[in-house]
C-alpha cells in the first residue's frame, strides 16, 4: 500500500480490514461522525484493493455533505457513489501524473483508464476532473 493511501486513512480516521468472505469488493462502515471502518475483499488484486480503498475513502470524505440516506433513497446514494468515484479517480490521476511525469493537459483519458484497469464509463468523469478540478 502506498504512503498516500496510508496518509488518507489517517486523515479520515479510517481503519482498514481485509475479509476473504465478501461477495462484493468492499464497503465503508461509519462508526461515528469522525471515524469509520473500510472492509476490503482480500481476494482482489493489489490494484483493485487500492481502487476500492480510495473509493471507500471518498465516502468518508464526502458522504456527510450529501443530504439524504444512502440506504433509503436512490438520489442521495447515486450522488454519494459519484463523489466516491470522483475521489478515487482524482487520487489515481494525481498518482499517475507523478508516476509518468505527464502534464495534466496531456493525459489521454482512455490510456489512463486502461493503465489503471478502470472501465471506460469513467471517461467523462476523468475528462471533467482533468479540465476543471485537478489541482496538483
C-alpha positions in Angstrom: 0.0 0.0 0.0 1.4 3.4 -1.0 2.1 6.1 1.5 -0.6 8.4 0.1 -3.3 5.8 1.0 -1.8 5.4 4.5 -1.9 9.2 4.9 -5.6 9.3 3.7 -6.5 6.5 6.1 -5.1 8.6 8.9 -6.7 11.8 7.7 -10.1 10.3 7.6 -9.6 8.2 10.7 -10.4 5.0 8.8 -9.4 1.5 10.0 -8.8 -1.0 7.2 -10.0 -4.6 7.5 -9.4 -7.3 4.9 -12.0 -10.1 4.6 -11.8 -13.1 2.2 -15.5 -13.9 2.6 -17.1 -10.9 0.9 -19.4 -11.1 -2.0 -18.5 -7.5 -3.1 -15.3 -5.6 -3.5 -15.6 -3.6 -0.3 -17.7 -1.2 1.8 -17.5 1.5 4.4 -18.9 1.3 7.9 -19.3 4.7 9.6 -18.6 4.4 13.3 -19.3 8.0 14.3 -19.0 11.4 12.7 -15.2 11.2 12.7 -14.2 7.6 12.1 -15.1 4.5 10.1 -14.0 1.1 9.1 -13.2 0.2 5.5 -13.7 -3.5 4.7 -12.0 -4.8 1.6 -12.2 -8.2 -0.1 -8.8 -9.7 0.3 -9.2 -11.8 -2.8 -8.8 -8.8 -5.1 -5.6 -7.8 -6.9 -3.4 -5.2 -5.3 -4.6 -2.7 -8.0 -8.2 -3.4 -7.2 -7.6 -3.2 -3.5 -6.1 0.3 -3.9 -9.1 1.4 -6.0 -11.6 0.1 -3.5 -9.8 1.7 -0.6 -9.7 5.1 -2.5 -13.4 4.8 -3.4 -14.4 4.0 0.2 -12.2 6.9 1.4 -14.3 9.0 -1.0 -17.3 8.0 1.0 -15.5 9.0 4.2 -14.6 12.4 2.8 -17.9 13.3 1.1 -21.0 11.3 2.3 -21.8 13.7 5.1 -22.1 16.6 2.6 -25.0 14.8 0.8 -28.4 15.3 2.2 -30.4 12.1 2.4 -29.9 8.4 3.3 -27.6 6.2 1.3 -29.8 3.1 2.1 -33.3 4.6 1.8 -33.2 6.8 -1.3 -31.7 6.4 -4.8 -30.8 10.1 -5.5 -28.5 10.6 -2.4 -27.0 7.1 -3.0 -26.2 8.0 -6.6 -24.6 11.3 -5.5 -22.5 9.6 -2.8 -21.3 6.9 -5.3 -20.4 9.6 -7.8 -18.5 11.6 -5.3 -16.7 8.5 -4.1 -15.7 7.6 -7.7 -14.5 11.1 -8.3 -12.4 11.0 -5.2 -10.8 7.7 -6.3 -10.2 9.0 -9.8 -8.7 12.2 -8.6 -6.2 10.3 -6.4 -5.4 7.9 -9.1 -4.9 10.7 -11.6 -2.6 12.6 -9.2 -0.5 9.4 -8.7 -0.5 8.7 -12.5 0.8 12.3 -13.2 3.6 11.9 -10.6 4.5 8.4 -11.8 4.5 9.3 -15.5 5.6 12.9 -15.2 2.8 13.9 -17.5 1.2 17.3 -17.7 -2.5 17.0 -16.8 -3.5 18.6 -20.1 -1.6 15.9 -22.0 -3.3 13.0 -20.4 -5.2 10.7 -22.7 -8.3 9.6 -20.7 -8.6 6.2 -22.4 -4.9 5.5 -21.9 -5.2 6.5 -18.3 -8.2 4.3 -17.7 -6.6 1.3 -19.5 -3.4 1.7 -17.4 -5.4 1.7 -14.2 -7.7 -1.1 -15.5 -10.8 1.0 -14.9 -14.0 0.9 -17.0 -14.4 3.3 -20.0 -17.6 4.5 -18.3 -15.3 6.8 -16.2 -14.0 8.6 -19.3 -16.3 11.7 -18.9 -15.5 11.9 -15.2 -11.8 11.7 -15.9 -12.1 14.4 -18.5 -14.1 16.7 -16.2 -11.5 16.2 -13.4 -8.6 16.9 -15.6 -10.2 20.0 -17.2 -11.7 21.7 -14.2 -10.9 20.2 -10.9 -7.4 18.8 -10.8 -5.1 20.8 -8.5 -1.7 19.3 -8.3 
